[in-house]
């Protein structure tokens, strides 16, 4: 997979195989500074706060716009790859040929070149599209399509619940979220090892986006120097995912499609999320806070 991000800083990359033009654009900052009036204990002071950016991101597959979402304007290659996998648009990373990111005045366009097979399936799905919500009933026109069944994962090597590891990860989550510490406005999705050490984390204003970014980063073989495939640089049986949000059915679906067998959420799961987790053989933990957590499946 060739990724070419058109930006005007040290992250600028290029490739002879890429269809991206040689034009550079400045990436929007992660935050903006805003003067505010702060009230505390009957006292008002003027101070400067850092505000998280929320930018319109258009995902375009082979020249056809598929969805526009609001997201944090960074790690967009990871977002594109993770979304493509977790939404079932592609089944293998090798089906993505190129990702080209163009920064425009009204937002950012992420052009994703995919193989002909998944593109044909996507076009068929788009014919059924009557609308799109930000959280994912993409192309659904019936109840059967809205909640698609999940395949049962092989859990023979799935990690067992380690209460101490979960607590270690939960306690350390905030210190691994620098943007959240500054703004208080973003979610985090982390990959943790069996001891609860946070090995990788992604942040975004949207909880779905943060998880997609994490999935994309974990599957991005370009970073590991390996041939694009679904062979991960990390062993999914040797860790778990931790999310700073509730566990909705979309989060369970995305985790399951990525092959994650243990999902820990800081807040509550929904009933549908629990049912889908059971269906997929995914272990779901919720209300993971300092000193407590609840196991649902």
C-alpha positions, -999 to +999 in steps of 0.1 A: +000+000+000+014+034-010+004+063+012+010+099+000+000+127+022+000+162+007+011+185+035+036+213+040+057+200+068+082+173+077+056+146+071+055+152+034+060+120+015+060+110-021+059+079-043+065+072-080+035+049-077+011+075-063-014+094-083-012+124-060-001+157-075+031+174-063+011+202-046+016+208-009-010+220+016-006+230+053-022+206+077-048+221+101-034+224+136-046+199+162-059+228+184-066+264+183-061+290+211-092+307+224-095+334+250-122+325+275-138+338+307-132+312+335-153+313+366-143+295+398-152+302+434-170+335+426-140+348+407-138+354+369-105+355+351-095+357+314-073+329+302-063+311+270-077+276+264-066+251+238-096+239+217-096+206+198-100+210+160-130+192+144-127+191+106-149+177+078-132+146+063-144+131+031-135+095+023-134+091-015-131+056-030-118+054-066-130+089-072-165+084-057-173+102-024-185+076+001-189+095+034-181+128+051-174+127+088-162+151+114-128+141+128-095+153+142-073+163+113-044+139+119-035+102+114-059+102+084-041+074+066-047+052+097-083+064+097-088+055+061-073+020+064-091+013+097-125+025+085-121+005+053-114-027+073-139-021+101-168-012+077-161-043+056-152-023+025-120-043+022-111-077+037-073-074+033-050-044+034-035-054+001-069-044-015-059-007-008-035+004-035-030+041-025-042+067+000-038+104-010-048+131+014-057+166+000-062+195+024-089+219+010-103+252+023-135+235+037-120+203+049-098+173+039-104+148+012-089+114+016-088+096-017-085+058-013-077+037-043-090+001-038-090-030-059-118-036-085-135-064-065-143-044-033-151-013-054-178-032-073-193-044-040-191-008-027-209+005-058-237-020-053-240-010-016-242+027-026-271+020-049-291+011-018-280+042+001-308+066+011-288+084+038-260+083+061-256+090+098-222+097+114-222+065+134-227+040+107-259+026+092-241+030+059-262+018+030-288+001+052-323+000+039-337-028+060-334-041+095-314-070+083-289-047+068-288-024+097-274-049+121-254-074+102-244-107+119-208-110+130-187-141+123-175-160+154-139-154+161-115-181+169-108-176+206-086-206+212-057-182+217-077-152+230-063-136+261-079-144+294-093-117+317-064-102+337-080-078+362-047-063+373-038-056+336-071-039+329-067-017+360-031-008+350-043+003+315-072+022+328-052+041+354-026+050+328-049+059+300-051+096+305-014+102+307-011+086+272-036+111+258-018+143+254-045+160+233-072+150+258-051+165+286-048+198+268-084+200+255-106+176+274-125+170+241-112+139+225-116+101+228-087+076+229-084+040+217-054+021+230-038-013+224-025-028+256-003-059+263-012-086+287+004-067+316-017-036+308+011-016+293-003+008+266+017+001+235-002+022+210-029+049+213-049+071+189-070+101+197-099+117+179-130+139+186-150+108+176-149+075+194-154+055+162-126+075+145-102+069+174-108+031+171-105+031+134-072+050+136-059+024+161-070-005+138-055+013+108-022+019+126-020-018+137-027-031+102-004-006+084+023-029+071+041+000+055+053+011+089+066-023+098+084-027+064+064-058+056+044-067+025+008-055+028-013-083+041-034-091+071-004-103+090-002-079+120+031-066+135+014-074+169-002-106+181-038-099+189-038-128+213-013-109+234-033-079+243-066-060+244-082-028+232-091-001+256-115+027+246-123+059+266-160+058+256-191+037+259-192+004+241-219+008+214-227-019+188-205-001+163-175-003+185-180-040+191-185-045+153-153-027+144-133-045+170-146-079+159-139-072+122-104-063+132-099-095+150-098-080+185-111-105+210-111-084+242-125-049+243-125-028+274-146+003+276-144+031+302-182+035+301-212+013+297-221-011+268-255-012+252-276-043+252-271-047+214-233-044+219-235-072+245-255-094+222-231-089+193-201-095+215-216-129+225-223-136+188-187-128+178-170-145+208-157-111+219-150-106+256-166-072+265-157-053+297-174-020+306-174+006+333-136+002+336-126+028+361-099+030+388-107+002+412-136-015+394-148-029+361-177-051+349-174-082+327-204-086+304-194-115+281 
